[in-house]
């Protein structure tokens, strides 16, 4: 079975004044917002945004977040934020890269991990629900459960 092509999305932004400290460096917590903008674009691309997740009976809370800040972002800087889906079998793992829009210089990297939680039972799912596989164009068995791929399951 062929795995889907790597799925990614990119958004551009310009650092606003209210996101910086007195030294005009972006406060570290705002990177989570930048990641969220790129993640929302990625989810829209696979036609499974947060409203669609809820409507399908699942919440997908972020359970893990990692950010590395090799270079600071500054007031007025234009940047590109890329989100790339890396795992989906039992969780959504999304990698992020923030680059200067002009130079391509890498500024920040990170990832988030989200898990499916049934809105009916409130229980965490130990594998991603069939609706995600359908959105990714992956095959399902007659039972509605995912067909395990021949190679590295859950990684594009």
ZADRENSE-258957 format. One record per atom (N, C-alpha, C, O): z, x, y; residue in three letters. Coordinates in steps of 0.001 Angstrom, whole numbers, plus 500000, padded with zeros to 6 digits. Layout:
N
ZXYALA;...
end
This chain:
156
500000500847498826UNK;500000500000500000UNK;500000500887501230UNK;500775501840501315UNK;499158500586502157UNK;499086501368503377UNK;500211500969504329UNK;500528499790504487UNK;500790501959504943UNK;501830501712505929UNK;501135501393507256UNK;500024501866507497UNK;501776500596508120UNK;501145500301509397UNK;501058501562510251UNK;501840502499510092UNK;500090501560511156UNK;499972502670512092UNK;501253502745512914UNK;501894501720513148UNK;501631503929513350UNK;502833504026514180UNK;502756503045515356UNK;501725502934516019UNK;503847502349515597UNK;503882501341516638UNK;504711501885517791UNK;505853502307517605UNK;504127501873518981UNK;504847502369520145UNK;504392501608521383UNK;503352500949521385UNK;505184501716522416UNK;504865501108523704UNK;505413502015524786UNK;506352502780524564UNK;504815501919525954UNK;505211502770527065UNK;505311501943528331UNK;504481501068528579UNK;506321502220529125UNK;506464501590530439UNK;506600502689531482UNK;507066503790531188UNK;506191502378532688UNK;506364503334533781UNK;507419502786534731UNK;507602501575534859UNK;508101503702535388UNK;509110503291536349UNK;509214504323537450UNK;508759505460537319UNK;509820503897538529UNK;510151504796539635UNK;511645504640539866UNK;512134503521540022UNK;512369505737539890UNK;513823505691540005UNK;514208505122541367UNK;513868505699542401UNK;514920503987541371UNK;515344503397542638UNK;516608504076543182UNK;517351504717542439UNK;516829503927544462UNK;517975504538545120UNK;519297504105544499UNK;520212504915544355UNK;519400502825544130UNK;520677502333543599UNK;520981502812542180UNK;522006502430541616UNK;520115503639541590UNK;520375504200540260UNK;520891505636540323UNK;521154506240539283UNK;521040506193541532UNK;521414507602541635UNK;522799507786542252UNK;523332506909542932UNK;523355508965541985UNK;524651509337542549UNK;524436510046543895UNK;523295510148544345UNK;525488510534544542UNK;525313511194545850UNK;524422512434545818UNK;523921512860546859UNK;524221513015544643UNK;523327514175544525UNK;521894513764544189UNK;521042514608543913UNK;521640512449544217UNK;520328511856543933UNK;519874512056542492UNK;518676512088542210UNK;520841512191541580UNK;520575512294540150UNK;520890510935539526UNK;521894510309539868UNK;520036510483538615UNK;520252509198537952UNK;521566509222537179UNK;521839510156536424UNK;522380508177537379UNK;523626508020536617UNK;523256507824535153UNK;522315507091534846UNK;523980508467534250UNK;523615508504532837UNK;523490507121532200UNK;522673506946531296UNK;524259506148532635UNK;524207504817532029UNK;522908504065532283UNK;522575503143531539UNK;522173504443533317UNK;520921503735533606UNK;519818504041532594UNK;518849503289532489UNK;519956505130531857UNK;518947505442530852UNK;518891504358529776UNK;517834504106529198UNK;520021503722529512UNK;520043502629528536UNK;519132501499529014UNK;518416500899528212UNK;519154501210530297UNK;518258500194530863UNK;516796500615530717UNK;515943499790530391UNK;516506501884530954UNK;515123502363530815UNK;514659502247529366UNK;513525501847529104UNK;515535502597528427UNK;515208502437527015UNK;514943500963526705UNK;514000500635525985UNK;515774500085527249UNK;515618498645526997UNK;514269498139527484UNK;513644497320526810UNK;513809498604528629UNK;512500498177529133UNK;511392498564528158UNK;510496497764527887UNK;511448499774527635UNK;510431500222526680UNK;510564499485525353UNK;509562499129524733UNK;511808499254524914UNK;512026498513523654UNK;511484497096523773UNK;510865496596522834UNK;511704496440524908UNK;511193495080525105UNK;509665495070525050UNK;509078494144524491UNK;509021496075525615UNK;507557496169525546UNK;507099496362524108UNK;506094495784523694UNK;507828497172523342UNK;507504497392521936UNK;507640496097521144UNK;506758495765520351UNK;508725495363521347UNK;508937494112520621UNK;507893493066521012UNK;507442492299520162UNK;507509493028522274UNK;506425492126522689UNK;505127492484521968UNK;504357491605521580UNK;504898493769521795UNK;503665494228521138UNK;503569493741519703UNK;502471493455519226UNK;504703493638518997UNK;504659493147517613UNK;504921491643517552UNK;505059491076516468UNK;504988491004518711UNK;505180489553518817UNK;506500489115518189UNK;506570488113517477UNK;507554489901518477UNK;508881489574517958UNK;509939489967518986UNK;510795490812518726UNK;509862489335520162UNK;510814489634521226UNK;512152488964520946UNK;512320488310519917UNK;513101489126521858UNK;514456488631521583UNK;514514487118521410UNK;515269486631520569UNK;513747486371522176UNK;513724484912522005UNK;513149484553520632UNK;513642483637519974UNK;512107485273520201UNK;511519485017518888UNK;512468485420517760UNK;512498484777516711UNK;513233486474517975UNK;514246486861516983UNK;515253485727516813UNK;515557485314515694UNK;515761485234517925UNK;516734484138517880UNK;516128482914517199UNK;516757482296516341UNK;514903482569517589UNK;514250481398517010UNK;513990481548515516UNK;513877480549514805UNK;513892482797515029UNK;513687483030513600UNK;515010483049512826UNK;515018483196511604UNK;516120482901513544UNK;517414482818512877UNK;518197484111512807UNK;519176484206512067UNK;517774485119513578UNK;518442486413513528UNK;518742486936514924UNK;517968486748515863UNK;519883487593515031UNK;520199488432516183UNK;519992489871515722UNK;520143490167514537UNK;519660490739516618UNK;519437492150516279UNK;520251493029517235UNK;519675493683518105UNK;521569493054517090UNK;522375493857518009UNK;522145495356517816UNK;521869495827516713UNK;522268496082518915UNK;522242497539518851UNK;523590497983518296UNK;524638497628518835UNK;523558498759517219UNK;524803499243516614UNK;524983500746516800UNK;526054501289516531UNK;523928501411517262UNK;524017502853517485UNK;523086503221518621UNK;521979502694518730UNK;523547504135519467UNK;522771504604520620UNK;523040506084520788UNK;524189506525520775UNK;521965506852520947UNK;522087508287521188UNK;521156508656522322UNK;520006508218522354UNK;521643509461523255UNK;520813509931524367UNK;521079511416524582UNK;522228511857524592UNK;520011512174524754UNK;520097513590525117UNK;519397513752526462UNK;518300513233526670UNK;520042514473527367UNK;519560514615528741UNK;519174516063529043UNK;519930516751529729UNK;518035516553528561UNK;517692517955528843UNK;517405518237530323UNK;517662519340530807UNK;516878517249531034UNK;516552517431532450UNK;516964516175533213UNK;516817515070532691UNK;517472516317534424UNK;517875515126535184UNK;516667514394535771UNK;515631514988536070UNK;516844513088535921UNK;515884512291536687UNK;516467512147538084UNK;517685512108538259UNK;515587512068539077UNK;516038512040540468UNK;515432510857541221UNK;514444510256540799UNK;516064510551542346UNK;515616509449543198UNK;514119509565543503UNK;513630510623543901UNK;513411508462543308UNK;511984508390543626UNK;511065508946542562UNK;509848508786542655UNK;511616509592541557UNK;510782510190540510UNK;510078509103539710UNK;510661508069539384UNK;508831509357539407UNK;508075508450538539UNK;508150508988537117UNK;507988510182536864UNK;508403508055536195UNK;508577508472534804UNK;507886507490533872UNK;507645506334534220UNK;507574507979532679UNK;507045507164531590UNK;508097507135530492UNK;508618508177530095UNK;508407505944530005UNK;509384505781528936UNK;508645505223527733UNK;508051504146527795UNK;508687505962526648UNK;507974505572525427UNK;508982505198524348UNK;509956505914524115UNK;508736504070523698UNK;509540503623522563UNK;508638503618521336UNK;507517503112521391UNK;509118504176520233UNK;508330504244518997UNK;509182503777517825UNK;510286504278517609UNK;508662502815517071UNK;509358502294515896UNK;509286503325514777UNK;508199503735514370UNK;510452503742514282UNK;510517504769513238UNK;510964504229511888UNK;510513504728510856UNK;511832503230511862UNK;512301502658510596UNK;512425501161510756UNK;512702500657511845UNK;512212500444509640UNK;512315498985509693UNK;512823498359508397UNK;513096497158508376UNK;512958499121507326UNK;513321498522506029UNK;514690497838506075UNK;514814496678505682UNK;515698498532506542UNK;517038497952506575UNK;517604497869507984UNK;518716497384508193UNK;516831498345508936UNK;517263498376510334UNK;516054498679511198UNK;515013499101510696UNK;516193498466512482UNK;515166498906513421UNK;515673500190514063UNK;516671500175514783UNK;514997501284513807UNK;515324502532514501UNK;514167502819515434UNK;513017502942515012UNK;514491502921516702UNK;513482503135517732UNK;513812504433518457UNK;514923504613518954UNK;512835505336518511UNK;512972506599519236UNK;512427506434520645UNK;511486505673520872UNK;513025507152521592UNK;512614507074522997UNK;512376508472523545UNK;513073509427523202UNK;511373508561524407UNK;511108509781525157UNK;510844509376526598UNK;510061508465526865UNK;511506510064527524UNK;511271509860528952UNK;510612511127529468UNK;511125512231529286UNK;509448510948530125UNK;508706512087530655UNK;508404511874532125UNK;508254510741532581UNK;508318512971532864UNK;507861512888534242UNK;506412512413534218UNK;505588512961533485UNK;506100511394535019UNK;504752510812534993UNK;503698511776535511UNK;502541511689535098UNK;504055512681536389UNK;503077513607536949UNK;502839514839536116UNK;501698515269535945UNK;503909515415535593UNK;503797516698534886UNK;503828516560533368UNK;503403517471532657UNK;504327515431532864UNK;504491515272531424UNK;505734515961530883UNK;505981515934529677UNK;506510516570531750UNK;507724517279531344UNK;508726516305530723UNK;509009515248531287UNK;509257516671529560UNK;510232515824528885UNK;511565515884529630UNK;512088516958529927UNK;512095514697529923UNK;513338514601530677UNK;514501514141529808UNK;515618514640529947UNK;514249513204528924UNK;515309512595528129UNK;514733512143526795UNK;513570511748526715UNK;515549512201525751UNK;515178511646524454UNK;516373510859523921UNK;517503511025524381UNK;516101510013522957UNK;517187509260522350UNK;516675508315521290UNK;515491508307520954UNK;517587507519520773UNK;517205506486519809UNK;518245505375519825UNK;519379505561520266UNK;517825504221519332UNK;518741503113519077UNK;518532502647517653UNK;517462502824517071UNK;519580502045517100UNK;519519501412515785UNK;520006499982515962UNK;521062499734516544UNK;519211499042515446UNK;519570497634515479UNK;519539497104514057UNK;518739497554513237UNK;520413496143513764UNK;520427495509512448UNK;520280494006512610UNK;520674493435513627UNK;519714493381511605UNK;519575491926511610UNK;520904491297511222UNK;521564491733510280UNK;521284490261511968UNK;522476489479511678UNK;522050488021511622UNK;521452487507512567UNK;522355487359510522UNK;522011485944510371UNK;522786485124511394UNK;524009485226511480UNK;522075484313512167UNK;522749483441513126UNK;523454482286512420UNK;524361481678512989UNK;523051481979511198UNK;523677480906510427UNK;525033481330509881UNK;526019480603510003UNK;525071482518509276UNK;526301482965508607UNK;527086483989509414UNK;528278484187509175UNK;526425484644510372UNK;527077485718511122UNK;527172487016510347UNK;527812487966510797UNK;526535487064509177UNK;526600488254508338UNK;525428489194508605UNK;524306488768508880UNK;525734490495508514UNK;524702491504508657UNK;523816491503507423UNK;524312491383506302UNK;522519491636507617UNK;521562491711506508UNK;521426493178506088UNK;521344494067506935UNK;521402493418504794UNK;521295494789504314UNK;519850495247504166UNK;519590496417503885UNK;518921494334504354UNK;517516494700504478UNK;516926493808505560UNK;517406492700505801UNK;515899494298506195UNK;515283493529507269UNK;514692492241506705UNK;514156492243505596UNK;514783491152507445UNK;514293489865506942UNK;512765489821506861UNK;512075490574507549UNK;512251488931506015UNK;510800488827505828UNK;510022488600507128UNK;508883489050507245UNK;510608487921508090UNK;509887487664509340UNK;509475488976510009UNK;508397489048510599UNK;510301490001509932UNK;509936491288510535UNK;508742491895509804UNK;507831492434510433UNK;508749491804508471UNK;507620492331507702UNK;506319491613508069UNK;505267492241508188UNK;506402490282508249UNK;505208489535508671UNK;504727490011510029UNK;503527490192510233UNK;505645490216510957UNK;505275490671512307UNK;504637492055512269UNK;503777492372513091UNK;505062492873511313UNK;504503494223511175UNK;503242494243510317UNK;502625495295510153UNK;502853493090509768UNK;501656493015508935UNK;501842493622507557UNK;500873494059506935UNK;503084493655507070UNK;503366494209505749UNK;503414493102504713UNK;503808491979505029UNK;503016493400503471UNK;502957492357502436UNK;504341491908501965UNK;505321492651502019UNK;504375490650501498UNK;505579490055500925UNK;505273489583499510UNK;504132489247499193UNK;506295489560498662UNK;506146488996497321UNK;506102487474497428UNK;506365486919498494UNK;505773486804496338UNK;505785485336496336UNK;507154484782496683UNK;507265483692497243UNK;508192485529496352UNK;509567485105496652UNK;509868485184498144UNK;510894484683498603UNK;508963485821498906UNK;509197486002500333UNK;509864487326500666UNK;510043487650501840UNK;510235488099499644UNK;510868489398499859UNK;509789490455500054UNK;508679490307499543UNK;510102491522500789UNK;509123492586501034UNK;508685493295499764UNK;509474493476498837UNK;507431493692499730UNK;506906494536498651UNK;507276495964498992UNK;506914496441500067UNK;507989496670498113UNK;508344498062498446UNK;507101498940498455UNK;506304498896497518UNK;506930499735499502UNK;505771500619499558UNK;505887501760498556UNK;506978502090498090UNK;504755502350498240UNK;504727503443497272UNK;505354504702497851UNK;505849505546497103UNK;505340504840499174UNK;505895506044499797UNK;506913505663500862UNK;506812504603501479UNK;507867506511501066UNK;508908506442502093UNK;509095505056502737UNK;508602504822503840UNK;509788504156502070UNK;509938502793502580UNK;510650502737503909UNK;511662503401504133UNK;510092501926504780UNK;510739501697506051UNK;510469502712507105UNK;511121502708508149UNK;509526503584506867UNK;509192504595507880UNK;507692504567508099UNK;506926504713507147UNK;507258504381509344UNK;505811504381509622UNK;505190505744509429UNK;503986505906509623UNK;
end
